[in-house]
Every structure is written in structure tokens, then in C-alpha cells.
Amino acid sequence: MDPWAGAATSASPGASAAISMPASTAAAPKRPCRSRRCPVSTNAQAAANTGSRLNVTAAVVALTPLVVLRAVVLNGVVGVACGWLYWRKGLEMAMAAHFSADIVLHVLLPLLTPFLQ
């Protein structure tokens, strides 16, 4: 049985009719992932993200084992923290944390560096 059968012909010609979705097909709000597999997938994404950023690092400095380790550790810490937030609190919290970390690292820290020396 098609719930939309006759929906287009129910309004008179030239009149606009608001078509509403039947309650049975309305989408339920999404909840954050609560399964045990989520940390594995988010950590794998963090590792892939670290690897993609190594291209930018290689354009600035020579890639030595210490530089690669630094990139993995620093990106891994933020990636695991944001992955945990996504897993427990949802996408919005993870995005807010990532944005906050970017503001601190890329705006506030360079502004304060002359005063810290």
C-alpha cells in the first residue's frame, strides 16, 4: 500500500498543498554510536588523518623518524580525544573540541609566543 497514492491529485489545480510525511516514515533522531567498535574506527581515522598531514610536514621540513613520531603523537592525542567525544557525546561536541584545539594551537599560541620567551 502506497501512503503517497493520490497525494499529487488531492489539491485543486493551481493551489499549493502542503504534503506532510506520514508519522510511520518519519526519521528518528540519530544518537551517537555506543557500540564497542567505534573507538577502533575513530582511531583508524585519526591514524589516516596523521598520514595525510605528513605531506604538508614534508614540504616544510625533512621527514626524520623524530618528526614522524612527533606528528603521530600530536595528531594521535587530539584524534583519540575527539574520537572519544564523538563516540560518547556526538559529532557536535567532537567538532567543537577540534575547533577549540585549532584556535588554541594556531591563534593563541603564536600570539603568546613572544611573551613566553
Secondary structure as GFF3:
##gff-version 3
##sequence-region A 1 117
A	DSSP	three_ten_helix	23	25	.	.	.	ID=ss1
A	DSSP	alpha_helix	38	60	.	.	.	ID=ss2
A	DSSP	alpha_helix	65	89	.	.	.	ID=ss3
A	DSSP	alpha_helix	91	103	.	.	.	ID=ss4
A	DSSP	pi_helix	104	108	.	.	.	ID=ss5
A	DSSP	alpha_helix	109	116	.	.	.	ID=ss6
###
